[in-house]
Each structure stands twice: as C-alpha cells, then as structure tokens.
Amino acid sequence: MTGWIGITLGDITGIGPEVTLKALAAEGPADDTRYLLIGDAGHARRLNQQFGLNLPLQTFGGWNEPGRYFMVNPLTESLPADLVAGSPAAARAAVTWLEEAARLCLRDELDAMVTAPVNKASIVRAGHAFVGQTEFLSQLAGADRTAMMLLGQDDRSRWLRVALVTTHVPIKMVSQHITRAKVDLAIDLAAQSCRDLGLPRARVAVCGLNPHAGEGGQMGDEEQTIIGPAVLAAQRQQLEVVGPLSGDAVFHHALRGDYDVVVAMYHDQGLAPLKAVAFDTGVNWTLGLPFIRTSPDHGTAYDIAGQGIANPSSMIAAIRLAKQLQRNRS
C-alpha cells in the first residue's frame, strides 16, 4: 500500500518551502510515496518555478485521486508574496499548518508528518505561547511521555543518535528540571527508538550532568541521586544501559559504534556533538507521539531564504527517516 507523508511548509519567509521542494525533487523518484504539502500553494508554486524544479504540484481533492505531490491550505486566504522575514502572518500560518498535519495523522489519514522549520521567537511575537514544535505536537496529541531525538551520520556513514532528557530549558534551570521520571522516560524511549529503527541491539549510554559525571559527588550529586538510580532501574528491566558517563567522552565512543544511542541531560550537551558530525544531515525525531514526526535539524535561515542556495540534505534525511519508520510500523 502506498504511504502518505504530510509535510508542513513551516515559516514561508524562511527556507522551509525551498528545502521541501528540493528534497521532494531529489527523493521523490525513489519510490511511490505520496506527499501532501500543507501550506501556501501560491508560494510553493512560485518557488517550484523559480528554481526550475518542475514538480507536478496538484491541489488536493481526495485521498484516492491520481498523483503524488499535492497541496492543501487550511487557511481561507493565501499569504502575500512580499512578506518580510519573521512576519506575524507567516508565523501564525505555520502554527495552523502544523496543527492541521497533526490532526490528519491522529485521524490516520497521514502515515507520517515532516515539519519544515519555524521560528519560535516569531511565533511568540505573533501572539502564541510556543516553546517548540516538539512540545506543541505533544500537547496537541495529548502525549505526556515524549522526548526529542536527534540523529545523523557523518561522512563515513557512522551514526550518532541522541535522546534528550530536557529540551528548551535555560542552562541555569537545567538541574532542577532533571528528575528521575524524565531520565527513566528518556532511557525507555531511547531503547524503543532502536527497535523502531530495526537495529539489532539497543545499547544505551546515559550522560552525567556534571563534569566527569560528578567525580563521585565532588562536582554535583545528580549522578548519584537521580541519573545513576535510573540507569540501575533500567538494567533491572533487562535493558542494555550504562552510565552515568562523562559527557566529554561518551559521544566519541558512540560514534565509533560502542553504543546505539546516547541519552543527554540537556539540549547543547547532546546537540553540539551531533551537529559537529552531522550538521547537514541531522534529523529531529519526536519519540513517544502516537504518530511519526520528523524534521530537519536546522532553523528558518531568514538570511538566505529565497536565494536558491539552501541545502536540502537535512530535509531529505527527515523524509527518508519518516518513510523508514512508516515501513517498519507496517
């Protein structure tokens, strides 16, 4: 059965529509997956022509009509062509498109969704209380057991996969946001992600929070009071888990193949090494949702939007991961 993947165009004053169209032009011929682009059709068609991609974009009329690349916009009016970067209208539209894609997934009309980048600051300025797409989709789906995973491969095809205990939290507040329940959840979802990917094993390495994993309590006790007990509990459940390990070494060992996934305590602890080895091909995958959601691991890049120079590699990787997960579920 041919699968359906929805792709939200994100903030159209950024590079989301451009990398989406380029990715479809590159990845579309690989199989017979059908795509529903959720966003402003006029904008997408202008870029399709401007960049000479010649994708046969059709207005969506139903799930059974012939074709592979469809456009739908839940908004009643198209957006102006001359919006400035970070426009409130574009930000509000991006949230509407995100919500529509999630609802289609929840109704099992889409097999997966891929989300092009949005800009958090622009969305907040436009009047929405918004932390991030991961948190927004988790709330919309009523899913309180979710986590953010970032994964990508380097130029030697070595994978790094990182699940986060905390996400968009100020550094000075990270420690108080690390709880036993959150560490337990991240370990559990990290192990499940390996099974969802079809990996032969699920070897999970758990980072400490403090330098040298706390030096036995000399530089913080979170490893002894929270992280270590969570690791021991996971081991009692027969999971292949080790830790807490020093964050300055664990990613080296993961990249060389000793571990299948790393659980990091905070955003930059996990994303800095991931982006160092897979900046162009990294993918954001929301674990624990009742549907598949992936996203390129980059932002709106307002400064290069519309110039035709945006790299679609991360969007291609996000689409490929969504298709892989959909096939494995089927």
C-alpha positions, -999 to 999 in steps of 0.1 A, spaced: 0 0 0 14 34 -9 20 56 21 11 92 26 35 117 42 24 152 51 50 180 50 43 213 67 60 242 49 69 260 81 76 297 81 75 306 44 97 336 50 125 312 58 140 283 38 114 257 47 95 257 14 127 258 -6 143 228 11 110 209 10 106 213 -28 143 205 -34 141 174 -12 110 161 -30 127 166 -64 156 146 -51 138 119 -31 105 116 -49 117 93 -77 130 67 -51 96 51 -46 58 57 -49 52 75 -16 25 102 -19 31 136 -4 7 162 10 23 197 13 4 216 39 9 254 34 6 282 10 2 268 -25 9 300 -43 42 304 -26 52 268 -32 43 271 -69 63 303 -73 94 287 -58 89 255 -78 90 276 -110 118 299 -98 142 271 -90 132 251 -121 122 220 -101 91 213 -122 74 192 -95 38 184 -107 21 200 -77 -17 194 -76 -44 209 -55 -56 182 -31 -90 169 -38 -91 135 -20 -71 105 -9 -79 84 -39 -72 108 -68 -42 100 -90 -9 119 -85 19 121 -59 25 157 -50 -5 176 -35 -10 210 -19 -36 219 7 -40 250 28 -65 250 58 -64 288 57 -91 305 36 -68 331 22 -33 329 6 -4 348 22 10 379 4 41 372 -17 61 400 -2 61 391 35 92 403 54 113 378 73 96 367 106 62 381 95 35 376 121 12 364 94 37 338 83 43 327 119 6 322 126 1 303 94 30 280 103 12 271 135 -21 264 117 -4 241 92 14 222 120 -19 217 138 -36 205 106 -9 179 99 -11 166 134 -49 162 131 -46 143 98 -21 120 115 -43 115 145 -71 105 121 -48 80 104 -52 99 71 -14 106 70 11 79 78 37 104 90 44 141 91 76 160 84 78 196 96 98 223 79 114 249 103 95 275 122 109 304 142 100 303 179 106 340 185 84 350 155 56 328 167 57 342 202 57 377 188 27 368 167 7 360 199 12 323 205 26 307 237 51 285 219 81 266 232 88 244 202 73 221 176 80 190 198 62 205 228 33 218 206 27 185 190 30 166 223 3 188 238 -19 186 208 -17 148 208 -23 145 245 11 127 248 29 133 280 56 107 275 76 122 247 112 131 241 133 147 214 158 126 195 184 140 171 202 116 148 225 118 118 255 102 101 290 116 93 308 114 60 319 79 69 283 67 75 288 65 112 256 72 131 251 93 162 217 92 179 209 114 209 178 115 231 173 145 254 161 145 290 154 182 289 149 203 258 144 241 257 154 250 292 178 278 303 211 264 314 207 279 349 175 258 353 186 225 338 195 208 371 161 214 386 143 201 355 162 168 356 140 144 375 141 106 379 109 103 359 123 123 330 155 102 329 135 70 331 114 81 302 143 92 280 161 58 286 129 39 278 122 59 246 158 57 235 157 19 238 124 18 220 138 40 192 164 14 184 137 -12 180 116 12 158 146 17 136 151 -21 133 186 -21 149 199 -54 161 206 -41 196 195 -12 218 227 -2 236 220 30 256 247 52 271 235 78 296 254 110 302 260 125 335 251 162 341 283 175 357 319 174 345 334 139 348 299 127 357 302 144 391 336 129 402 318 108 428 298 136 442 326 161 443 311 182 414 274 177 419 253 148 431 227 145 404 246 114 391 242 97 425 207 108 434 189 108 400 207 95 370 225 65 385 194 51 401 175 55 368 203 35 350 202 7 376 164 5 373 166 2 335 193 -25 339 169 -45 362 144 -43 334 169 -61 312 178 -30 291 213 -26 277 221 6 296 253 20 310 260 52 329 262 79 340 292 85 318 312 117 313 297 138 286 331 148 273 339 112 261 307 93 256 300 107 221 333 96 208 325 60 219 290 62 204 303 74 171 328 46 168 299 21 174 301 12 211 266 25 217 235 28 196 220 58 213 231 84 239 208 99 265 219 135 271 208 156 300 203 189 282 200 205 248 235 216 239 251 186 257 235 164 230 232 187 200 267 202 199 284 168 192 255 157 169 258 189 148 296 186 148 294 153 130 261 156 110 254 193 106 238 189 71 221 156 76 208 157 112 172 149 118 148 157 147 125 128 156 99 132 183 98 100 203 66 89 221 40 105 199 11 84 186 22 92 150 56 96 132 70 131 132 104 141 119 120 174 110 152 188 95 176 198 123 181 234 113 162 267 116 145 291 92 177 308 80 160 340 71 192 355 57 194 331 28 157 325 21 146 327 -15 181 327 -29 181 291 -41 212 282 -20 196 264 9 209 229 14 181 203 14 202 174 29 186 175 63 151 176 48 159 147 26 171 128 56 140 137 76 118 124 47 138 92 44 135 86 82 98 91 81 95 66 53 117 41 71 97 43 103 64 40 84 77 9 66 88 -7 99 55 0 115 36 -15 86 
